[in-house]
Amino acid sequence: MPGVSARGLSHEERRQLAMKLTRVLTLYRSILDAYIIEFFTDNLWATLPRSWQEALDGLEPPQLATLLLGMPRDGEVARYRSVWPLTLLALKSTAYALAFTRTPGFQTPSEFLENPSQSSRLTAPFRKHVRPKKQHEIRRLGELVKKLSDLTGCTQVVDVGSGQGHLSRFMSLGLGLTVKSIEGDQRLVERAQRLDQELLQALEKEERRNPQVGRSSPRHCPHHVVRWIDPMALCEELLLPVEKPGQSPGARLLLTGLHACGDLSATLLRHFCLCPEVAALASVGCCYMKLSDPGGYPLSQWVSGLPGHALPYRLREGACHALEEYVERLREAGPGLRTHCYRAALETVIRRARPELRRPGVQGIPRVHELKIEEYVQRGLQRVGLDPQMPLDLAALRAHQAQENRVVAFFSLALLLAPLVETLILLDRLLYLQEQGFHAELLPIFSPELSPRNLVLVATKMPLGQAFSVLETEDS
């Protein structure tokens, strides 16, 4: 999807962009606020302007990918079957113009060309137990952290919310960094320690087989700590350096977090700003719906003062959708797209049976695409504790099913706007750091098809100037 590069915008340009975003999000709030499972109960199609309905009605999923979301296949030409209303074209153009682009600024080699489950850029020991998406993420973020550490003179890295330690392991045993990993779940830390030892043994075995592959210094596993971090308080453990023999007291720390959930990303920013020991930050956020208000968003004085800056839960949840993945589903036009339509039809049955039961969670129903709509509804009723054998209005269900493409079109509209919400959240973080007198940039470092939350927030306490561009480059 086209967009504006977050790199190199001046402070004033960032402030102006935030103003434009709040205005646009206010204007189209009704689309973003809507829950697609209420498509029929709230008659969402009728909330769109009549001219939009006429332009979108009857479009097949691949046409929505090309014409609305602006992602044609290579060589494909967008052909409109009718003249679209200027208001809809304006929405599309605005969404393209104001969202931060998630396309990396360099041509990433296809590391999964030979094997879709094994990155050719990682050696076999580092790929074990790691899914392809995570292989890509730990390699790209790990390499960026190594460069940033060298540029800022950091002596130790703190990986916050480290989970099973895949990133920490790659940075310490693969890149030679001194790493402390902090995770609140005892079970994940125990598994991380087991995987550390397994990887260490595999690397030593590989060296015995190939003694010509030498190394200049002994390997050290990450130092794991079980600690739940209070998002509203400074954590002393996070700031304590890992003690190493012969090292002088004190350390320059680099904080990182790979998809640090909700308020944890904001917590990293606060530690960076308030703690002199922390010299650099490289944070990739996620789970925006878990941000607290106030506390997680907004952080900057500028965004806090803008009319319409509030982002309710529904908007922040929508910002976590995988746009590129959904576009691929639209292109394939597979039966799996009917899930939203089926769930919206189920909601009408639930409301008739229990009007007070609104938007109940429905556990995943397997192989939806193979089910008739009435079969899906019966299974869904059972999952929310209602009688699956209650009489169903089959004619009404069939009428809902006939509107499947309308459901997909409305969801695509919301998905078109969702990157604007993410852009405002990340822009708020950039402005917050600048207001504190620090230097910050947002860099797209992951392939968005593999990892939709792919913008890393890089912050330093010393100006890096053109050196920021080094962080984006792909290592050979």
N, C-alpha and C positions, 0 to 999 in steps of 0.2 A: 504494500500500500504506500502511495506517495506520502510525503510529510516534510516537516521542517527539521533540519539538523539541529540538535541540541548543542553541538560543539560551536564555540566561538561567539555565541550571542552575548552582547554586552548586558550589563546590569539593567540598563533602561529598557533594552529590547525584551529582556525576560519579564520585566514588570508589565510592559505593554501587552505581551502575550498572555499573561495571567488575566489581565482585564478583559481581553477579547474572549478568553475561554469561559470566564464566569458569565459573560453576557450570552454566549451561544448556549451554554448548558442550561441557563435559565429559560431561554426561548424554547428549547426542545425538551424541557424537563418531563413532560407528560409521556414521551416515548421512553425515556430512560427509567422513569419511575414504574412503568408497567411491568407486571409479571406475565410472562408468556402463557403460563398455565391458566390465566384468567382471560384468555383471548375470547372465549365464548361467553363466559359469565359476565364480563364487563364490556362486551361488544367492542373490542379494541380496534377492529377494522374501521368502525364508524367514527372513531376519534381522529382518523387521518383526514386531511382535506380531500374533497371529492376528486379534485384533479390528480392527487397522488394515487388515490385508489384506482383511477382509470389507467394511469401509467404503469402501475405495478401489477394490477390484476391480470392473471393469466401468464405471467412470466415464469418460465421454467427455472429450476435452480441454477443451471449453468449460466443462464442469462443474468440472474441476480449477481453471480460472482463477477461477471464481466462489466455489466452496465451500472450496477449500484455500488458494489464494493471496489470496483476499479482494478480488478486483478485478472486481466485476460491471460490466457495461455500465450506462450511465446509465439509470435507471428499472427495471433488472433486479432481481428479488427472489430471494435465495438460497433454494432449496428442497431440503432434504435428503430423499433417498429412504428413509433409515433413520436411526435414532438412532446418532450417532457415539459411540465410546468417549470417556470423559472425558479419558483420557490424550492422545488425538489432538487433542481440542478445546483442552486445556491447552497443547499444543505450539503450536498455531495462535495462541492468544491471547498466549502469551509472546513468540512471534516478532514479533507486531504491537506489543506493548507496549514491547519493549526496543530495537528497531532505530531509529536516527535516521531521521526522515522525510526523503525526498528531494523532497517536494513544496514548491515555492517558496511563500513566505508571501504572495504577491500574485498577482493574476490577470495572467498574461503575455499581452499581445496576440498574436494569431496573425500572426506576421510572414511566414508562408509560405502565407497563405490565398489570395492571388491567384496565386502561382507557387510550387510546392513546391521549386524549386531556387534561388530568389532571395529573400533576406531583404528585406522592404520597409523594414527599419530601417537598412539600409546603402545608400550610394549605389553606383552601378554600378562605379566604379573599384575600390572595396574588395571587391566581390564576385568580381571576375575571378580565376580560378585557385583559388577557395576553395569547397569543398563546403558544402552547407547546414548540416551539423552544425558545421563549423568557423566558418562565418559567425555562427551563433548564439553560439558559445563566445567568439570574440574580441570580439564586441560587448559581451556581458554582463560578461566578466571585465575587458575594457578600461575600461568605464564604472565598474566597482567600483574598479579601481586608481586611476583619476583622482580619484574622490571620496576614497579613502583617502589618496592623496598630498596632496590639499588639506587634509584634516583633520589630518594629522600633520606638515605642513610639509616634506615630502620634496621634494628638488630634482631627483632623478634616479631612474629605474626601471631595475632590472637583470632582464632576462628570461632565465632560466636553462633550458637545454635547449630553445632557441628554434626548432629545426628550420628550416623554410623562411621563418621570420620573419613569419608572418601576424599574430600578436598584436603583435609589436614594431612592425610597419608601421602597424597601426591606431592604436596608442597614440601613435606619434610623428607620423605624417603626418595622422592623423584627429583626435587629441585634443590635440596640441601638447605632449606630454610629451618630456623628454629621456631617451632610452632606449639602454641598452647591451644587446645580445643576445649570449649566450654559447652556443655549440654546438660539440660535439666532432667533428662530421663536416664535413670541408672542402668536400665536394660540396654539402651542404645550405646551407652559408654562401655559397658562390659563387652558387647559385641564388637565395638570399635577396637578395643584392646586385643581381642582374639584375632581380628583381621590384620591388625598391625603385625603381630607375631607371625601370622601365616605369610604375609607379604615379605617380611624380613627374611624368613627362611627361604622363600622362593627366589629372592634376589641373590642371597648368598649361594644357593645351589646353582643359579645361572652363572655366577662369577667363577665357581669351581669348574664348570664346564667350559667356560670361555675366559681363561685367565688374562688374555690380552685386553679384555675390557676392564681396565683399572679404574680406580676412583681415588681422588686426592685426599679425602677425609672420611673418617668413620661415619656410618649412618646412625641417625637418631630418630626414634619413633616420636610421634607427637606426645606432648604431656597432656593427659586427659584430666579434666576436672568435672565433677558432677555439681552443677550449681544452677538453680533457677534464678534468673535475673529479673529483679523488680523493674518494670519499665519506667517507673517514676523516680528511681533512686540510682545513685552511682554505686557500682559494684567494685569493691576493693580487690576481689579475687581477679577480676578482669584486668586490673592494672598491675598486678604483681608479676614481675618478670620470672621466667624459668631460669633457675640457677644453673649455671654451667661452670665446670672447673676452669679456672684461669681467666674467667671473664670479669671485667671490672663491674662494680656495683651500678645499678640503674640500667635502663634500657630505653631505646626509642622504639615505640610500638606502632605496628600497623594493624588496624582492626579490619576484619573482613567478615562477611556473612553471605552465604550462597542461599538466596531466597529466604532471608531472615523474615519470619512470619509476623505480620501485623505490626504491633508496637515495637517489636525488637529492632526493626530497622531504624525507627526514630530514636530508640535508646542508644544505638551505636553513634548516631549523629551527636547526641548530647555528650556522650563520653569524649568524642573527638573534640568538641568545642570547649569543654570544661577542664580537661585533663592535660597538663603540659607534657606528660609522658607520651601521649598519642600524637604522632607526627603525620600520620596518613590514614586514609580510609578508602576501602573499596567494598561497596555494599550493593547487593542485588536484592531488592525487596519483592514481596509477594503478599497474597492474602490481605488485600487492602480493606476488605469488609471487616477485618478484625481490629482495625485502627480505632482507638478510643478518641472521643471528642469531648472536651479538649484533651490534649496529651499526645495524640498520634498525628492528628491533622486538625486545623492548620498549625504549622510551626512558625512560619514567617509572619512578621508584623504586616507586611504588605498584603499578603493574601487574606489575612485575618480582617483587614479593613475594607475588603472589596464587597460590595453588595452581591448577594447570590453565591458567595463562596462555599456555603454549606454543601456537603456531599452526604446525603443519607445512605443508609446501609445498602439499599437496592442499587444505587449508582456505583458504589465502591465494589459491590459484588460483580456487577456487570463488567467493570474494568479488568477483571481477572480472566475474562474469556479468551480463548485462543482463536484469534481472528483468522490467522493463516490456515489453521487446521480446519476451521469451519468452511473456509473458501474451498479447500480441497474436497470436502464432503459435498459442497454444492456442485462442483465440477463433475463429480462422479454420479450425482443425482441418484444415490442408492436409496433403498427403502428405509434405511436407518433414519433418514430425515423426518419420517412421520412421527417420531417419538414425541415431539412437542405437541403435535396435533392430537395424538392419542391422550396425552396427559391432560390437555386442556378439555377434551371431551369428558374424561373421567371426573374432572373438577365439577362439571355441570351436574353429574349424577350424585356426587358427594353432597353438593349444596342442596339438592332437592331432598335428599334423605336426612341430612343434618345441617341446616342452614348456618349453625354457629361454628361448624368445622370448616375453617378456611385455610387453604394451602397446606394441608397436612403433608408431612414427608412420606414419600412412597419409596420403599426400598426397591432397588433395581429389579426390573422384570426382565429376565433373560430372553434373548432372541425375539425382541418386540416385532421386528420386521416380518416374522413368520406368522404372527397372530392376526386373527380378525379383530376388528375394533371391539366387538362385544366380549371376546375372550380376554383382551387386555383389561377392559373395564372390570370384569369379574375378578381377575387376579388382583387388580389394584384395590378394589373394595375390600377384599380379604386382608390385604396388607395394612389397611387403616382401621381394621376392626369392624367393618360393616358386612352385612349379609351378602355374599357373592351371588346368591340365587334370587335376589330381589328382582322384580319385573323391570325390564329395560325397554326404553322407547327406541327400538331399532331404527325407525325412520329418522329420528332426530340424530342418532349416532352416525348414520350414513350421510346425513346432510352436513354434519361437522367434518367427517372424513373428506367430503368433496371440496372442502376449503383448505386442504393441506397446504397448497402453494401460497395461500394468503397468510397462513401462520408462519411459513418459512420467510415470506417477504417482510412481515412485521419484525420478526426476530432479526433479520438481516439489517433492517433500519437501525434497531437498537445497537447492533454490533458495529455498525458504521460510526456511531457516536461514542462507543465505549472507550476508544483510545484517547479521546479528549479528556475523559475523567482521569485516566492514568497520567496523562501529560500534566494536568493541573496538580496532581499529588506530587509528582516528581519535581515539577517546577517550584512548588512550595518549598521543597527540601533544598533545592539549589539556592533560592532566595534567602532562606534561613541561614545557610552557611555564609553567604555573601554579607548578610547583615551583621554577622559576627566577625567579619573582617578576614575570612578565609577564601581560598581558591578552590573552585569546584567545577566539574564538568560531568556530563552524562554521555556515556559511550555505549553504542550497541555492540556487544562482543559475542553474542551467541547467534546461531542461525535461528530466526524466529519460527521456522517450521519445526525445529526440534525443541526450542525453549522460548515460548511466547514472552515471558518476563525476562527480557534479554538486555535491559539497559542497566549498566553498572554506574553507580554514583561514585566518582573518584574525587576525593578532597585532600588537600595538602595545606600545611601552614606556611609553606614557602612557595613563591611563584615558580611554576614549571615552564611557563611559556610554550614554546613549540614542542617541548618534550612530551606534552600530553599526547601528541600524535603518535609517538613511539609506542604508547600503550595499546593502540588499536591494531598495530601491525601484526601479521601472522608470522610466527616463527617458522623458520625453514626446518 
